[in-house]
Amino acid sequence: MSYRSLALVMGAVTAMVLAGGSAFAQEEQAARTVVGEQMLGAAIAFGLAALGAGLGLGYVGAAALAAISENPKIQSRVFIFIGMVESIAIYGLVVVFIILGQ
């Protein structure tokens, strides 16, 4: 399965979950629905950030090992690039805290 079709399937599932959630909710259930939607949004935000960081780290790590094997002097530069890719997951965690308001 290609990444494009995987993203399409994930988007379709997310749209179905969000569309069917709170159309006919009662007022006392509205607060619980909002909390549930916040949790769902936080989970999707961090899940996609972690997925992107994992895919990016796979590509960067493979290229980094190939580059270090040819020229060991660039090892410090490679660690900077790997840190930049891993920061994507940290940004996702920050978005989760913003969504949850904590």
LUMVEX-420771 format. One record per residue: residue in one letter; x, y, z of N, C-alpha, C in turn. Coordinates in steps of 0.05 Angstrom, whole numbers, plus 32768, in hexadecimal, padded with zeros to 4 digits. Layout:
BEGIN
AXYZXYZXYZ/...
//
This chain:
BEGIN
M80117FE98000800080008000801280198000/S800D802B7FEE801E80437FEC801680578002/Y8027806A80068022807F801B800A80908014/R800680957FFA7FF080A57FF17FD580977FF7/S7FD3807E7FF27FBA806F7FF77FB6806C8015/L7FCC806980257FC9806780427FBF8081804D/A7FC9809880437FBF80B2804C7FA280B68044/L7F9A80AC802D7F7F80AF80247F6C809F8036/V7F748087803D7F648076804F7F618082806A/M7F78808C80757F778099808F7F6580B2808F/G7F6680C1807A7F5580D980787F3880D18076/A7F3180BC80677F1580B380657F0B80A9807F/V7F1B809A808E7F12809080A87F0E80A780BC/T7F2080BB80BB7F1D80D280CD7F0480E280C6/A7EFE80E580AD7EE680F480A57ECD80E580AD/M7ECD80CB80AB7EB580BC80B37EB180BD80D1/V7EC780BC80E17EC480BE80FE7EBA80D98107/L7EC580EE80FB7EBD810981027EA1811080F9/A7E99810680E27E7E810C80D77E6880FF80E7/G7E6D80E780F17E5780D980FF7E5680DE811C/G7E6780EF81277E6980F281447E5381018152/S7E4F811B814C7E3F812B815E7E288138814F/A7E1D812C813B7E078139812C7DED813A813C/F7DE78126814C7DCF8125815B7DD481228179/A7DE9812E81837DF0812B819F7DDE813D81B0/Q7DD8813381C87DCA814381DC7DDD815681E9/E7DD1816981F87DE2817E82047DF481728219/E7DEB815F82297DFC8155823E7E1281438232/Q7E0D8138821A7E218128820D7E34813981FD/A7E2E815381F97E3E816481E97E5A816881F5/A7E5B816B82107E75816F821D7E868156821A/R7E7A813E821D7E8A812682197E93812281FC/T7E82812B81EA7E89812981CD7EA1813B81C7/V7EA1815381D37EB7816681CE7ED1815A81D8/V7ED0814E81F07EE8814281FB7EF1812B81EA/G7EDE811B81E07EE5810581CF7EF1810F81B5/E7EE6812481AA7EF1812F81917F0D813B8196/Q7F11814781AD7F2C815181B47F40813A81B5/M7F38812581C27F4A810D81C47F50810181A9/L7F3B810081987F3F80F5817D7F518107816D/G7F4D8121816F7F5F813481617F7C8132816B/A7F7F812F81857F9A812D81907FA781138187/A7F9880FE81867FA380E4817E7FAB80E58161/I7F9A80F181507FA080F381337FB98104812F/A7FBA811B813E7FD1812D813A7FEB81208142/F7FEC81128159800581068161800B80ED8150/G7FF680DE81497FFB80C68138800780CD811D/L7FFC80E28110800780EA80F6802380F680F9/A80278105810F804281108113805780FA8118/A804F80E68127806180D0812D806680BF8113/L805080BB8104805380AC80EA806680BB80D7/G806280D580D5807480E580C4809180E580CD/A809480E780E780AF80E780F280BC80CB80EE/G80AD80B680F180B8809C80ED80C0809780D0/L80AF809F80BD80B6809C80A180CE80AD809A/G80CE80C680A380E580D7809D80FE80CD80A9/L80FD80C380C2811580B880CF811F80A080C0/G810E809080B58117807980A581278082808D/Y811D8096807E812B809F8067814580AE806E/V814480BF8082815C80CE808A817080BC8097/G816780A980A7817A809680B381898085809F/A817B807C808A8188806B8076819C807C8066/A81948094805F81A780A6805081BE80AE8062/A81B980B2807C81CE80BA808E81E380A48091/L81DA808B809481ED8075809681FE8072807D/A81F18076806682018075804D8215808B804B/A820D80A38054821F80BA8053823680B78066/I823180AD807E824680AA809382598094808A/S824F8080807C8262806A807482758074805E/E826D8089804F827F8094803B829280A98047/N828780B9805A829780CE8066829080D18084/P82A080C58095829A80C580B2829B80E180BF/K82A780F480B182A9810F80BD828E811E80BF/I827A811580B08261812480B0824D811880C4/Q8256810880D7824480FC80EB8235811080FB/S8242812681038234813A8113821E81488104/R8222814C80EA820D815980DA81F5814680D7/V81FB812C80D581E5811980D281D4811880EB/F81E0811A810281D0811B811B81BE8133811C/I81C68149811181B581618110819C815B80FF/F81A1814F80E8818A814980D68177813580E3/I8182812180F18170810E80FF8161811C8115/G816D812E8123815F813D81388148814E812C/M814D815981148138816A8108812081588100/V8125814080F7810F812E80F0810081268109/E810E8120811E81018117813780F1812E8144/S80F88146813E80E9815D814A80CC815E8140/I80C68151812980AB8151811F809881438133/A80A1812E813F809181208153808D8131816C/I80A181418173809F8153818A808A81698184/Y808A8173816B807681878164805A817B8165/G80578162815E803D8154816180358152817E/L8047814D81908041814C81AC8039816881B6/V8045817D81AD803D819881B58021819E81AB/V801A819581937FFF819A81897FEB818A8199/V7FF2817381A37FE0816381B47FDA817381CE/F7FEF817E81DA7FEA818E81F27FDA81A781ED/I7FDD81B381D67FCC81CA81CE7FAF81C281CB/I7FAB81AC81BD7F8F81A281B97F81819C81D3/L7F90818E81E57F84818681FE7F82819D8212/G7F9181B2820D7F9081CA821F7F9C81C5823A/Q7FB181B5823C7FBE81B082557FD981BB8256/
//
